[in-house]
C-alpha cells in the first residue's frame, strides 16, 4: 500500500530525529559526554562569552536543567562561568583549553554520525536534502510566527 506524503511526512521526520538523537547519544557517551553537553560545548565554542540565558533560550531548555549541564562541563574543566562586566547577575560562558582535544574528537564524531545517517545517499542528493530541510524549517518558523504575531527572525543553529 502506498502512503501519501501527507500521511508519512510528520511521522518519518519525527522518527528520523528520534533515531538520530539516540545514535548521537550512544556515540557521544564513548567520549564521556552527553549529546546535550556536546550541544552546549559547541555553542560556547562558536560564541565565546555567550550568556547562559541565551543558550537556555536557543536550546529551549529550562534554566535549572541548563545550569546542571553547565555545572558538569565546568567540573570537567571544559568551560568556565564568568560574571558580566556590566551586570554581575549575568553569567557568560568561556571555553577552557582542556576542551579543545574533546572538540576535535567531537568534530570527527559529527562527521561519522553524518556519514552513517547519509549512507547510500549521493553527496549532491545529501546537499539537496539539507537545503530542502532548511526550507521546511523556515516554512514552519514563518507559520509559527504568523500564528503568534511575532516578527520573523533567524534561528541559532545547534552544534
Secondary structure, DSSP 8 states (H G I E B T S, - for coil): ----HHHHHHHHHHHHHHHHHHHHHHHHHTTT--HHHHHHHHHHHHSTTEEHHHHHHHTT--HHHHHHHHHHHHHTTSEEEEE-SS-TT-EEEEE-TTHHHHHHHHHHHHHHHHHHHTTTS-HHHHHHHHHHHHHHHHHHHHHHHHHHT----------
